[in-house]
């Protein structure tokens, strides 16, 4: 059996690549021939979409797994041997007030690819419910396979810094809710470590509120892992997510995390995080203060979190995907994959 994993073009993100890069390696160790194939063009306009479609038409494999983002290439692949993974419905939410863009994304990124692909998976029940809302009954075929965290995140005990703790915030996109987080920690003796590019507005806000902070961008995976190890608390109070990987990464390392009391974060945390209303700055502040000041509570969350992480390993996710592959193409001697 040969499985081609189709990835979006370089320069459009890295989270999907990290996730399915690990799954590819795990399945490859189980006797399945795997290959990562990156689309040559960033999906900016119908011309690049057309070029990517023409590119995938030339590929030959037993199974094609579209790992996310460029869903439309499913239209050029054999339906009975194509698996499409959808991570969220952010493109529809972002363009809901722009009718032309909305219709384009609805048709080419969601409705037609879902109809075409033999199997469609999503990373959370939240995304499944959103698809049912947006595209209707055709989304009933969708199956939920939760993500697995990168095995480089391992339990790393650390003495908690009471005097000046380090808070780690991964991500700076608008839905990461950084502005409310900054307002919530004003006056709290701590250092906010931010991973991601900062806007001028955010920089002004940090200075105005006299927040001690460190800012990083374009870090290697090892550098990100080290920040998790060095921090005392992870903050993840997003207003929208398709999954919520930082929850599991914090769980695996053994760090307390504060996250949003909304789906899918609430379900993924499963008692292994302090939950707050992400739109309430006072609630965010109170939650952070409790994690900083209540040693017993914080340690109880860490104990639960280490157990929670074990339910979301790459090995578990890989086994679920492999089961789907075997439904499409039973294991048999296969020809060598070619491009």
PyMOL commands that set and color helices and strands:
alter all, ss='L'
color gray80, all
select helices_A, chain A and resi 15-28+46-57+71-76+79-81+90-94+99-116+125-141+174-176+178-184+200-208+221-230+245-253+265-269+281-293+295-309+314-328
alter helices_A, ss='H'
color red, helices_A
select strands_A, chain A and resi 2-7+33-38+63-66+82-86+119-122+143-144+165-170+190-195+212-216+233-236+256-260+274-276
alter strands_A, ss='S'
color yellow, strands_A
deselect
rebuild
show_as cartoon
